[in-house]
Amino acid sequence: MNKYMQMAIEEARHGIRGGEGGPFGAAVVKEGIVIGRGHNRVVGSHDPTAHGEVQAIRDATARLGTHDLTGCDIYTTGEPCHMCLCACLWANIRRVYYGCTIKDNALIGFRDDHFNDLFAGRDKLGDYLVEMDRDACLELFDEYRKMPHEKY
C-alpha cells in the first residue's frame, strides 16, 4: 500500500473513532514530504465544508504560508465530492489519488453520487484523478459502516 494513502487512512480512522464525521482522510504531499493532513470534521465542527480534503488543504496552506499548492499531490480515502475536487483545482493540486469511488461513498450513506450526476464533468479531467488502494479504503469504510455514527 502507498505510504501516503496509509496516512490518509490513519487520519480518517482518527476522525471516525472520535465521532467527528465520515471515513474521509487526506494527506497533501510535496516533493515526498507530507505538508498537510486532515480528516472529515463535519459532525464535530457543525461545518458542512469540513471535509477531509479541505481540512488537509487548509493545513498545508497554513504550514506553507501560501494559498498556492502547485507541485503538490493529495491522497484521499474517498473520491472527492465536487466541492473538494474544486478546492483541489483552486489550490493548484497537481493530482488527486483516491481510494474508494463515488459509488462506494453511496454504499455507506453519502450522497456524492447525486451531486456527481448534477454537476458531472469528471470525464474532462483526464488523468487528474487516480484510483489507488481501493481495497484498503473499503476496509476503512466497512469499519465505519459497522460502528455507531451520526448520519448526515
DSSP file with accessible surface (Angstrom, degrees, kcal/mol):
  #  RESIDUE AA STRUCTURE BP1 BP2  ACC     N-H-->O    O-->H-N    N-H-->O    O-->H-N    TCO  KAPPA ALPHA  PHI   PSI    X-CA   Y-CA   Z-CA
    1    1 A M              0   0  119      0, 0.0     2,-0.1     0, 0.0     5,-0.0   0.000 360.0 360.0 360.0 144.9    0.0    0.0    0.0
    2    2 A N     >  -     0   0   44      1,-0.1     4,-2.2     2,-0.0     5,-0.2  -0.420 360.0-135.3 -64.7 133.7    1.1    3.5   -0.7
    3    3 A K  H  > S+     0   0  133      1,-0.2     4,-1.7     2,-0.2    -1,-0.1   0.830 103.5  51.6 -66.1 -29.7    2.5    5.2    2.4
    4    4 A Y  H  > S+     0   0   28      2,-0.2     4,-2.0     1,-0.2    -1,-0.2   0.886 108.8  50.0 -75.3 -35.3    0.7    8.4    1.8
    5    5 A M  H  > S+     0   0    0      2,-0.2     4,-2.6     1,-0.2    -2,-0.2   0.891 107.3  55.8 -67.4 -36.3   -2.7    6.6    1.4
    6    6 A Q  H  X S+     0   0   61     -4,-2.2     4,-2.5     1,-0.2    -2,-0.2   0.911 106.7  50.1 -60.5 -40.1   -1.9    4.8    4.6
    7    7 A M  H  X S+     0   0   52     -4,-1.7     4,-2.4     2,-0.2    -1,-0.2   0.901 109.0  51.3 -63.8 -40.3   -1.5    8.2    6.3
    8    8 A A  H  X S+     0   0    0     -4,-2.0     4,-2.4     2,-0.2    -2,-0.2   0.912 110.5  49.3 -63.4 -40.9   -4.9    9.3    4.9
    9    9 A I  H  X S+     0   0    3     -4,-2.6     4,-2.7     2,-0.2    -2,-0.2   0.927 110.9  49.4 -63.9 -44.7   -6.5    6.1    6.2
   10   10 A E  H  X S+     0   0   95     -4,-2.5     4,-2.1     1,-0.2    -2,-0.2   0.909 110.8  50.6 -60.9 -40.7   -5.0    6.7    9.7
   11   11 A E  H  X S+     0   0   29     -4,-2.4     4,-1.7     2,-0.2    -2,-0.2   0.927 110.9  48.6 -63.0 -43.8   -6.2   10.3    9.6
   12   12 A A  H  X S+     0   0    0     -4,-2.4     4,-2.7     1,-0.2     5,-0.3   0.915 109.2  52.9 -63.3 -42.8   -9.7    9.1    8.7
   13   13 A R  H  X S+     0   0   56     -4,-2.7     4,-2.5     1,-0.2     5,-0.3   0.901 105.6  54.4 -60.0 -41.3   -9.7    6.5   11.5
   14   14 A H  H  X S+     0   0  118     -4,-2.1     4,-1.2    -5,-0.2    -1,-0.2   0.924 111.6  45.8 -57.7 -43.5   -8.8    9.2   14.0
   15   15 A G  H  <>S+     0   0    1     -4,-1.7     5,-2.7     2,-0.2     6,-0.5   0.926 113.9  45.1 -68.7 -44.4  -11.8   11.2   12.8
   16   16 A I  H ><5S+     0   0    7     -4,-2.7     3,-1.2     1,-0.2    -2,-0.2   0.896 112.3  51.6 -71.1 -35.7  -14.4    8.3   12.8
   17   17 A R  H 3<5S+     0   0  161     -4,-2.5    -1,-0.2     1,-0.3    -2,-0.2   0.792 110.7  49.9 -70.9 -22.7  -13.2    7.0   16.2
   18   18 A G  T 3<5S-     0   0   54     -4,-1.2    -1,-0.3    -5,-0.3    -2,-0.2   0.394 113.9-119.3 -91.8   1.1  -13.6   10.5   17.6
   19   19 A G  T < 5S+     0   0   48     -3,-1.2    -3,-0.2    -4,-0.2    -2,-0.1   0.741  73.9 130.5  70.2  24.8  -17.1   10.8   16.2
   20   20 A E  S   <S-     0   0   39     -5,-2.7    24,-2.1     1,-0.2    23,-1.1   0.699  71.4 -66.3 -85.0 -22.3  -16.1   13.8   14.0
   21   21 A G  S    S-     0   0    6     -6,-0.5    -1,-0.2    22,-0.2    -2,-0.2  -0.990  74.4 -21.1 164.7-162.7  -17.5   12.7   10.7
   22   22 A G  S    S-     0   0    1     -2,-0.3     2,-2.3     1,-0.1    18,-0.4  -0.059  73.0 -84.1 -73.3 176.0  -17.3   10.2    7.9
   23   23 A P  S    S+     0   0    0      0, 0.0     2,-0.6     0, 0.0   -11,-0.1  -0.269  82.1 126.3 -81.5  54.7  -14.3    8.0    6.9
   24   24 A F        +     0   0   14     -2,-2.3    16,-2.3   -12,-0.2     2,-0.3  -0.943  26.2 161.2-121.6 114.0  -12.6   10.6    4.8
   25   25 A G  E     -A   39   0A   0     -2,-0.6    52,-2.0    14,-0.2     2,-0.3  -0.905  12.6-169.8-126.3 157.4   -8.9   11.4    5.5
   26   26 A A  E     -AB  38  76A   0     12,-2.8    12,-2.0    -2,-0.3     2,-0.4  -0.991  13.1-159.9-148.7 153.8   -6.4   13.1    3.3
   27   27 A A  E     -AB  37  75A   0     48,-2.2    48,-2.6    -2,-0.3     2,-0.5  -0.999  12.5-148.3-135.0 131.3   -2.7   13.9    3.1
   28   28 A V  E     -AB  36  74A   0      8,-3.0     7,-2.6    -2,-0.4     8,-1.3  -0.879  20.6-167.0 -99.2 129.8   -1.1   16.7    0.9
   29   29 A V  E     -AB  34  73A   6     44,-3.1    44,-2.6    -2,-0.5     2,-0.4  -0.961  13.3-177.1-125.2 133.9    2.4   15.8   -0.3
   30   30 A K  E >  S-AB  33  72A  65      3,-2.7     3,-1.9    -2,-0.4    42,-0.2  -0.991  76.5 -18.8-130.9 122.0    5.1   18.0   -1.9
   31   31 A E  T 3  S-     0   0  167     40,-0.6    -1,-0.1    -2,-0.4     3,-0.1   0.870 128.8 -50.0  51.4  42.0    8.4   16.5   -3.1
   32   32 A G  T 3  S+     0   0   44      1,-0.2     2,-0.5     0, 0.0    -1,-0.3   0.512 116.5 110.6  80.6   5.1    7.9   13.4   -0.9
   33   33 A I  E <   -A   30   0A 111     -3,-1.9    -3,-2.7     2,-0.0     2,-0.6  -0.947  69.2-127.2-116.7 131.2    7.1   15.3    2.3
   34   34 A V  E     +A   29   0A  36     -2,-0.5    -5,-0.2    -5,-0.2     3,-0.1  -0.644  33.4 169.5 -74.8 119.2    3.7   15.4    3.9
   35   35 A I  E     +     0   0A  19     -7,-2.6     2,-0.3    -2,-0.6    28,-0.2   0.473  61.6  23.2-111.2  -5.5    2.8   19.1    4.3
   36   36 A G  E     -A   28   0A   1     -8,-1.3    -8,-3.0    27,-0.1     2,-0.3  -0.965  56.4-178.4-161.1 142.5   -0.8   18.8    5.3
   37   37 A R  E     +A   27   0A  79     -2,-0.3     2,-0.3   -10,-0.2   -10,-0.2  -0.976  12.4 158.0-137.5 153.8   -3.2   16.3    6.8
   38   38 A G  E     -A   26   0A   2    -12,-2.0   -12,-2.8    -2,-0.3     2,-0.3  -0.979  18.6-157.4-168.4 159.5   -6.9   16.4    7.6
   39   39 A H  E     -A   25   0A   1     -2,-0.3   -14,-0.2   -14,-0.2     2,-0.1  -0.928  45.4 -73.3-138.2 165.4  -10.0   14.3    8.2
   40   40 A N        +     0   0    4    -16,-2.3    11,-0.2   -18,-0.4     4,-0.1  -0.381  46.1 167.7 -62.4 127.3  -13.7   14.9    7.9
   41   41 A R     >  +     0   0   87      9,-2.9     4,-2.6     6,-0.2     6,-0.4   0.019  34.2 121.7-127.8  23.8  -14.9   17.1   10.8
   42   42 A V  H  >>S+     0   0   16      8,-0.4     4,-1.1     1,-0.2     5,-1.1   0.931  81.9  36.7 -56.7 -49.9  -18.4   17.9    9.5
   43   43 A V  H  45S+     0   0   21    -23,-1.1     3,-0.3     2,-0.2   -22,-0.2   0.946 119.0  48.1 -70.9 -47.0  -20.2   16.4   12.6
   44   44 A G  H  45S+     0   0   45    -24,-2.1    -2,-0.2     1,-0.2    -1,-0.2   0.836 123.5  31.5 -65.6 -32.7  -17.7   17.5   15.2
   45   45 A S  H  <5S-     0   0   56     -4,-2.6    -1,-0.2   -25,-0.4    -2,-0.2   0.500  98.4-128.1-103.5  -5.6  -17.4   21.1   13.9
   46   46 A H  T  <5 +     0   0  167     -4,-1.1    -3,-0.2    -3,-0.3    -4,-0.1   0.880  68.6 130.6  56.1  40.7  -21.0   21.5   12.6
   47   47 A D    > < -     0   0   49     -5,-1.1     3,-1.9    -6,-0.4    -1,-0.2  -0.946  49.6-160.5-128.5 108.5  -19.4   22.7    9.4
   48   48 A P  T 3  S+     0   0   97      0, 0.0    -6,-0.1     0, 0.0    -1,-0.1   0.651  93.3  56.4 -66.2 -11.3  -20.6   21.1    6.1
   49   49 A T  T 3  S+     0   0   51      1,-0.2     2,-1.8    -7,-0.1     5,-0.1   0.448  75.6 102.0 -96.0   0.8  -17.4   22.2    4.4
   50   50 A A    <   +     0   0    1     -3,-1.9    -9,-2.9     4,-0.1    -8,-0.4  -0.238  49.9 152.2 -84.2  53.0  -15.1   20.5    6.8
   51   51 A H     >  -     0   0   44     -2,-1.8     4,-2.8   -11,-0.2     5,-0.2  -0.400  59.0-105.8 -78.1 160.4  -14.3   17.6    4.5
   52   52 A G  H  > S+     0   0    0      1,-0.2     4,-2.3     2,-0.2   -26,-0.3   0.884 118.5  48.2 -55.9 -44.8  -11.0   15.7    4.8
   53   53 A E  H  > S+     0   0    6      2,-0.2     4,-2.6     1,-0.2    -1,-0.2   0.926 112.6  48.4 -65.1 -43.2   -9.5   17.2    1.6
   54   54 A V  H  > S+     0   0   14      1,-0.2     4,-2.8     2,-0.2    -2,-0.2   0.924 111.6  50.2 -63.7 -42.0  -10.5   20.7    2.6
   55   55 A Q  H  X S+     0   0   37     -4,-2.8     4,-2.3     1,-0.2   -18,-0.2   0.906 111.8  48.0 -63.0 -40.8   -9.0   20.2    6.0
   56   56 A A  H  X S+     0   0    0     -4,-2.3     4,-2.7    -5,-0.2    -1,-0.2   0.897 111.8  49.4 -67.6 -39.8   -5.8   18.9    4.6
   57   57 A I  H  X S+     0   0   17     -4,-2.6     4,-2.8     2,-0.2     5,-0.3   0.932 111.0  49.8 -63.8 -44.0   -5.6   21.8    2.1
   58   58 A R  H  X S+     0   0  113     -4,-2.8     4,-2.0     1,-0.2    -2,-0.2   0.910 112.1  48.4 -60.6 -41.8   -6.2   24.3    4.9
   59   59 A D  H  X S+     0   0   44     -4,-2.3     4,-2.3    -5,-0.2    -2,-0.2   0.937 113.4  46.9 -63.7 -46.2   -3.4   22.6    7.0
   60   60 A A  H  X S+     0   0    0     -4,-2.7     4,-2.3     1,-0.2     5,-0.2   0.922 113.0  47.2 -64.5 -44.7   -0.9   22.6    4.1
   61   61 A T  H  X>S+     0   0   32     -4,-2.8     4,-1.6     1,-0.2     5,-1.5   0.887 112.3  50.6 -67.9 -35.4   -1.5   26.2    3.1
   62   62 A A  H  <5S+     0   0   77     -4,-2.0    -1,-0.2    -5,-0.3    -2,-0.2   0.920 112.0  47.2 -66.1 -42.7   -1.3   27.4    6.7
   63   63 A R  H  <5S+     0   0  168     -4,-2.3    -2,-0.2   -28,-0.2    -1,-0.2   0.875 119.5  39.0 -65.9 -38.7    2.0   25.5    7.2
   64   64 A L  H  <5S-     0   0   75     -4,-2.3    -1,-0.2     2,-0.2    -2,-0.2   0.620 103.0-129.9 -86.1 -16.9    3.5   26.9    3.9
   65   65 A G  T  <5S+     0   0   69     -4,-1.6     2,-0.3     1,-0.2    -3,-0.2   0.865  72.7  96.9  70.4  35.5    2.0   30.3    4.3
   66   66 A T      < -     0   0   55     -5,-1.5    -1,-0.2    -6,-0.2    -2,-0.2  -0.984  69.3-141.4-150.3 157.6    0.6   30.3    0.8
   67   67 A H  S    S+     0   0  154     -2,-0.3     2,-0.6    -3,-0.1    -6,-0.1   0.462  83.1  88.0 -94.0  -4.3   -2.7   29.7   -1.0
   68   68 A D        +     0   0   60     -7,-0.1    24,-0.2     1,-0.1    23,-0.1  -0.855  46.1 176.7-106.3 112.4   -0.8   28.0   -3.9
   69   69 A L    >   +     0   0    0     22,-2.9     3,-2.1    -2,-0.6    25,-0.4  -0.087  21.5 160.4-104.1  34.0   -0.1   24.3   -3.6
   70   70 A T  T 3   +     0   0   77      1,-0.3    23,-0.1    23,-0.1     3,-0.1  -0.292  67.6  25.7 -53.6 134.9    1.4   24.0   -7.1
   71   71 A G  T 3  S+     0   0   23     21,-0.5   -40,-0.6     1,-0.3     2,-0.3   0.433  99.0 118.4  88.2   0.1    3.6   20.8   -7.2
   72   72 A C  E <   -B   30   0A   0     -3,-2.1    22,-3.5    20,-0.4    23,-0.7  -0.718  47.0-157.4-100.6 151.2    1.5   19.1   -4.5
   73   73 A D  E     -Bc  29  95A  15    -44,-2.6   -44,-3.1    -2,-0.3     2,-0.4  -0.860   9.5-144.0-115.9 157.1   -0.5   15.9   -4.7
   74   74 A I  E     -Bc  28  96A   0     21,-2.2    23,-3.1    -2,-0.3     2,-0.5  -0.977   4.4-159.2-125.0 138.0   -3.3   14.9   -2.4
   75   75 A Y  E     +Bc  27  97A  18    -48,-2.6   -48,-2.2    -2,-0.4     2,-0.3  -0.978  20.3 175.1-113.5 125.9   -4.1   11.3   -1.2
   76   76 A T  E     -Bc  26  98A   0     21,-2.8    23,-1.4    -2,-0.5   -50,-0.2  -0.982  37.6-132.7-139.7 145.5   -7.6   10.8    0.0
   77   77 A T  E    S+     0   0A   0    -52,-2.0    23,-2.9    -2,-0.3     2,-0.4   0.721  92.7  37.2 -71.0 -22.7   -9.6    7.8    1.2
   78   78 A G  E    S- c   0 100A   0    -53,-0.3    23,-0.2    21,-0.2     3,-0.1  -0.976  96.6 -95.5-131.6 145.7  -12.7    8.6   -1.0
   79   79 A E        -     0   0   24     21,-2.9     6,-0.1    -2,-0.4    -2,-0.1  -0.355  61.0-101.3 -54.3 127.3  -13.1   10.0   -4.5
   80   80 A P        -     0   0    1      0, 0.0    -1,-0.1     0, 0.0    22,-0.1  -0.227  27.2-125.1 -61.6 141.5  -13.6   13.7   -3.8
   81   81 A C     >  -     0   0   15     -3,-0.1     4,-2.9     1,-0.1     5,-0.2  -0.219  40.4 -94.7 -66.6 172.5  -17.0   15.3   -3.9
   82   82 A H  H  > S+     0   0   29      1,-0.2     4,-2.6     2,-0.2     5,-0.2   0.872 125.7  55.0 -64.4 -35.1  -17.4   18.2   -6.3
   83   83 A M  H  > S+     0   0   72      2,-0.2     4,-2.2     1,-0.2    -1,-0.2   0.958 114.0  40.5 -61.2 -47.9  -16.7   20.8   -3.5
   84   84 A C  H  > S+     0   0    0      2,-0.2     4,-2.5     1,-0.2    -2,-0.2   0.880 113.0  54.5 -69.6 -37.7  -13.4   19.1   -2.6
   85   85 A L  H  X S+     0   0    8     -4,-2.9     4,-2.2     1,-0.2    -1,-0.2   0.941 110.6  46.0 -60.8 -45.4  -12.5   18.5   -6.2
   86   86 A C  H  X S+     0   0   59     -4,-2.6     4,-3.1     1,-0.2     5,-0.2   0.891 109.5  55.0 -65.6 -37.5  -12.9   22.2   -6.9
   87   87 A A  H  X S+     0   0   27     -4,-2.2     4,-2.1    -5,-0.2    -1,-0.2   0.917 108.2  49.7 -61.0 -40.8  -10.9   23.0   -3.8
   88   88 A C  H  <>S+     0   0    0     -4,-2.5     5,-2.6     2,-0.2     4,-0.4   0.921 112.6  46.7 -62.9 -43.7   -8.1   20.9   -5.1
   89   89 A L  H ><5S+     0   0   76     -4,-2.2     3,-1.3     1,-0.2    -2,-0.2   0.929 112.0  49.8 -64.8 -44.7   -8.2   22.6   -8.5
   90   90 A W  H 3<5S+     0   0  218     -4,-3.1    -1,-0.2     1,-0.3    -2,-0.2   0.846 110.1  51.4 -62.2 -35.1   -8.3   26.1   -6.9
   91   91 A A  T 3<5S-     0   0    7     -4,-2.1   -22,-2.9    -5,-0.2    -1,-0.3   0.504 114.8-118.7 -80.4  -3.1   -5.3   25.2   -4.7
   92   92 A N  T < 5 +     0   0   80     -3,-1.3   -21,-0.5    -4,-0.4   -20,-0.4   0.794  45.0 178.4  68.3  29.3   -3.4   24.0   -7.9
   93   93 A I      < -     0   0    6     -5,-2.6    -1,-0.2    -6,-0.2   -20,-0.2  -0.455  23.7-144.9 -59.8 133.0   -3.1   20.5   -6.6
   94   94 A R  S    S-     0   0  128    -22,-3.5     2,-0.3   -25,-0.4   -21,-0.2   0.901  71.0  -3.1 -71.5 -43.3   -1.2   18.6   -9.3
   95   95 A R  E     -c   73   0A  65    -23,-0.7   -21,-2.2     2,-0.0     2,-0.5  -0.996  58.4-139.1-154.2 148.3   -3.0   15.2   -8.9
   96   96 A V  E     -cd  74 129A   0     32,-3.0    34,-3.0    -2,-0.3     2,-0.5  -0.953  13.5-167.1-113.1 120.8   -5.6   13.5   -6.7
   97   97 A Y  E     +cd  75 130A  42    -23,-3.1   -21,-2.8    -2,-0.5     2,-0.3  -0.937  17.3 178.8-105.6 125.2   -5.1    9.9   -5.6
   98   98 A Y  E     -cd  76 131A  25     32,-2.4    34,-3.0    -2,-0.5   -21,-0.2  -0.919  25.2-157.9-130.5 156.3   -8.2    8.4   -4.1
   99   99 A G  E    S+     0   0A   0    -23,-1.4   -21,-0.2    -2,-0.3    35,-0.2   0.891  73.9  37.5 -93.8 -78.8   -9.2    5.0   -2.6
  100  100 A C  E    S-c   78   0A   0    -23,-2.9   -21,-2.9    33,-0.1    -1,-0.2  -0.449  80.4-124.0 -80.2 152.4  -13.0    4.4   -2.7
  101  101 A T     >  -     0   0   23    -23,-0.2     4,-2.2    -2,-0.1     5,-0.2  -0.354  27.6-100.4 -89.4 171.5  -15.1    5.6   -5.5
  102  102 A I  H  > S+     0   0    9      1,-0.2     4,-1.6     2,-0.2    11,-0.3   0.900 126.7  53.3 -56.0 -41.4  -18.2    7.9   -5.6
  103  103 A K  H  > S+     0   0  163      1,-0.2     4,-1.2     2,-0.2    -1,-0.2   0.886 106.3  52.1 -64.5 -37.3  -20.3    4.7   -5.8
  104  104 A D  H  > S+     0   0    7      1,-0.2     4,-0.7     2,-0.2     3,-0.3   0.892 104.4  57.0 -63.6 -39.3  -18.5    3.3   -2.7
  105  105 A N  H ><>S+     0   0    0     -4,-2.2     5,-2.0     1,-0.2     3,-1.0   0.895 103.5  54.2 -58.7 -39.1  -19.4    6.5   -0.9
  106  106 A A  H ><5S+     0   0   33     -4,-1.6     3,-1.8     1,-0.2    -1,-0.2   0.850  97.6  64.6 -64.6 -32.7  -23.1    5.9   -1.6
  107  107 A L  H 3<5S+     0   0  119     -4,-1.2    -1,-0.2    -3,-0.3    -2,-0.2   0.727 104.5  45.8 -65.8 -20.5  -22.8    2.4   -0.1
  108  108 A I  T <<5S-     0   0   15     -3,-1.0    -1,-0.3    -4,-0.7    -2,-0.2   0.165 131.1 -88.9-109.0  16.9  -22.1    4.0    3.4
  109  109 A G  T < 5S+     0   0   32     -3,-1.8     2,-0.3     1,-0.3    -3,-0.2   0.555  81.4 132.6  98.2   9.9  -24.8    6.6    3.1
  110  110 A F      < -     0   0   22     -5,-2.0     3,-0.4    -6,-0.1    -1,-0.3  -0.704  48.6-144.5 -97.6 149.0  -23.2    9.5    1.4
  111  111 A R    >>  +     0   0  158     -2,-0.3     4,-1.3     1,-0.2     3,-0.9   0.028  59.4 122.3-103.0  27.9  -24.9   11.3   -1.4
  112  112 A D  H 3> S+     0   0   24      1,-0.3     4,-2.7     2,-0.2    -1,-0.2   0.840  70.5  63.0 -57.0 -34.4  -21.9   12.2   -3.5
  113  113 A D  H 3> S+     0   0   63     -3,-0.4     4,-2.4   -11,-0.3    -1,-0.3   0.875  99.0  54.9 -61.8 -34.9  -23.4   10.3   -6.4
  114  114 A H  H <> S+     0   0  103     -3,-0.9     4,-2.1     1,-0.2    -1,-0.2   0.949 112.5  41.4 -62.0 -48.4  -26.3   12.8   -6.5
  115  115 A F  H  X S+     0   0   68     -4,-1.3     4,-2.9     2,-0.2     5,-0.5   0.858 111.5  56.7 -69.6 -33.2  -24.0   15.8   -6.8
  116  116 A N  H  X S+     0   0   37     -4,-2.7     4,-2.4     1,-0.2    -1,-0.2   0.919 110.3  44.6 -62.9 -42.1  -21.8   13.9   -9.3
  117  117 A D  H  < S+     0   0  127     -4,-2.4    -2,-0.2    -5,-0.2    -1,-0.2   0.899 114.7  50.0 -66.0 -40.2  -24.9   13.4  -11.5
  118  118 A L  H  < S+     0   0  108     -4,-2.1    -2,-0.2    -5,-0.2    -1,-0.2   0.923 126.6  22.0 -65.9 -45.5  -25.9   17.0  -11.0
  119  119 A F  H  < S+     0   0  124     -4,-2.9    -3,-0.2    -5,-0.1    -2,-0.2   0.750  85.6 167.8 -98.5 -30.1  -22.6   18.6  -11.9
  120  120 A A     <  +     0   0   55     -4,-2.4    -3,-0.1    -5,-0.5    -2,-0.1   0.090  25.5 120.1  49.6-161.2  -20.8   15.9  -13.9
  121  121 A G    >   +     0   0   23      1,-0.0     3,-1.9     3,-0.0     4,-0.2   0.323  31.6 120.5  93.4  -5.7  -17.6   16.8  -15.8
  122  122 A R  G >   +     0   0   30      1,-0.3     3,-1.9     2,-0.2     7,-0.2   0.823  68.4  68.3 -61.5 -27.8  -15.1   14.4  -14.3
  123  123 A D  G >  S+     0   0  137      1,-0.3     3,-0.7     2,-0.1    -1,-0.3   0.714  92.1  61.2 -64.0 -17.9  -14.5   12.9  -17.7
  124  124 A K  G <  S+     0   0  173     -3,-1.9    -1,-0.3     1,-0.2    -2,-0.2   0.500  86.5  76.5 -85.9  -3.7  -12.9   16.2  -18.7
  125  125 A L  G X  S-     0   0   47     -3,-1.9     3,-1.7     1,-0.3    -1,-0.2   0.471  76.4-163.4 -90.3  -1.5  -10.2   15.9  -16.1
  126  126 A G  G X   -     0   0   67     -3,-0.7     3,-0.5     1,-0.3    -1,-0.3  -0.315  69.7 -12.9  58.8-127.4   -8.0   13.3  -17.9
  127  127 A D  G 3  S+     0   0  109      1,-0.2    -1,-0.3     3,-0.0   -31,-0.1   0.097 103.7 108.4 -96.4  24.0   -5.6   11.7  -15.5
  128  128 A Y  G <  S+     0   0   23     -3,-1.7   -32,-3.0     1,-0.1     2,-0.5   0.865  76.3  54.0 -66.4 -36.1   -6.1   14.2  -12.7
  129  129 A L  E <  S-d   96   0A  28     -3,-0.5     2,-0.5   -34,-0.2   -32,-0.2  -0.901  71.2-176.8-104.3 124.4   -8.0   11.7  -10.6
  130  130 A V  E     -d   97   0A  46    -34,-3.0   -32,-2.4    -2,-0.5     2,-0.3  -0.977  17.4-141.9-126.8 120.8   -6.2    8.4  -10.0
  131  131 A E  E     +d   98   0A  92     -2,-0.5     2,-0.3   -34,-0.2   -32,-0.2  -0.620  32.9 157.9 -79.8 137.1   -7.7    5.4   -8.1
  132  132 A M        +     0   0   44    -34,-3.0    -2,-0.0    -2,-0.3   -35,-0.0  -0.987  52.5  11.0-155.6 152.0   -5.4    3.5   -5.8
  133  133 A D     >  +     0   0   47     -2,-0.3     4,-1.8     1,-0.1     5,-0.2   0.805  66.1 158.5  52.5  38.5   -5.5    1.2   -2.7
  134  134 A R  H  >  +     0   0   87      1,-0.2     4,-2.7     2,-0.2     5,-0.2   0.896  66.8  56.5 -60.2 -42.3   -9.3    0.8   -3.0
  135  135 A D  H  > S+     0   0  120      1,-0.2     4,-1.7     2,-0.2    -1,-0.2   0.913 107.4  48.0 -60.0 -42.6   -9.4   -2.5   -1.0
  136  136 A A  H  > S+     0   0   17      1,-0.2     4,-1.5     2,-0.2    -1,-0.2   0.902 113.5  47.5 -65.1 -38.3   -7.6   -0.9    2.0
  137  137 A C  H  X S+     0   0    0     -4,-1.8     4,-2.5     1,-0.2    -2,-0.2   0.862 106.6  57.1 -72.8 -32.3  -10.0    2.1    1.9
  138  138 A L  H  X S+     0   0   46     -4,-2.7     4,-2.5     2,-0.2    -1,-0.2   0.874 103.3  54.8 -64.0 -35.3  -13.0   -0.3    1.6
  139  139 A E  H  X S+     0   0  130     -4,-1.7     4,-2.2     2,-0.2    -1,-0.2   0.912 108.0  49.2 -61.6 -42.2  -11.9   -1.9    4.8
  140  140 A L  H  X S+     0   0    0     -4,-1.5     4,-2.3     2,-0.2    -2,-0.2   0.934 110.8  49.6 -60.8 -45.7  -12.0    1.6    6.4
  141  141 A F  H  X S+     0   0    2     -4,-2.5     4,-2.6     1,-0.2    -2,-0.2   0.888 109.2  52.4 -62.2 -38.2  -15.5    2.1    5.0
  142  142 A D  H  X S+     0   0   56     -4,-2.5     4,-1.8     2,-0.2    -1,-0.2   0.909 107.4  51.7 -65.2 -41.4  -16.6   -1.2    6.4
  143  143 A E  H  X S+     0   0   46     -4,-2.2     4,-0.9     1,-0.2    -2,-0.2   0.933 111.9  47.3 -58.9 -45.0  -15.3   -0.3    9.8
  144  144 A Y  H >< S+     0   0    4     -4,-2.3     3,-0.8     1,-0.2    -2,-0.2   0.919 108.4  54.3 -63.1 -44.1  -17.3    2.9    9.6
  145  145 A R  H 3< S+     0   0  114     -4,-2.6    -1,-0.2     1,-0.2    -2,-0.2   0.867 109.5  48.8 -59.4 -35.6  -20.4    1.2    8.5
  146  146 A K  H 3< S+     0   0  154     -4,-1.8    -1,-0.2    -5,-0.2    -2,-0.2   0.656 100.2  77.0 -82.5 -15.6  -20.3   -1.2   11.5
  147  147 A M  S << S-     0   0   45     -4,-0.9     2,-0.2    -3,-0.8  -130,-0.0  -0.613  92.7 -98.0 -97.1 154.5  -19.8    1.5   14.1
  148  148 A P        +     0   0  129      0, 0.0     2,-0.3     0, 0.0    -1,-0.1  -0.524  57.8 156.5 -66.7 134.3  -22.5    3.8   15.5
  149  149 A H        -     0   0   81     -2,-0.2     2,-0.4    -4,-0.1  -127,-0.0  -0.986  46.1 -98.9-156.5 157.8  -22.3    7.2   13.8
  150  150 A E        -     0   0  125     -2,-0.3     2,-0.4  -131,-0.1  -107,-0.1  -0.676  36.4-135.7 -80.6 129.3  -24.4   10.2   13.0
  151  151 A K              0   0  161     -2,-0.4   -42,-0.1  -108,-0.0   -41,-0.1  -0.695 360.0 360.0 -86.5 134.9  -25.9   10.1    9.5
  152  152 A Y              0   0   77     -2,-0.4  -109,-0.0   -43,-0.1  -110,-0.0  -0.933 360.0 360.0-143.0 360.0  -25.6   13.4    7.7
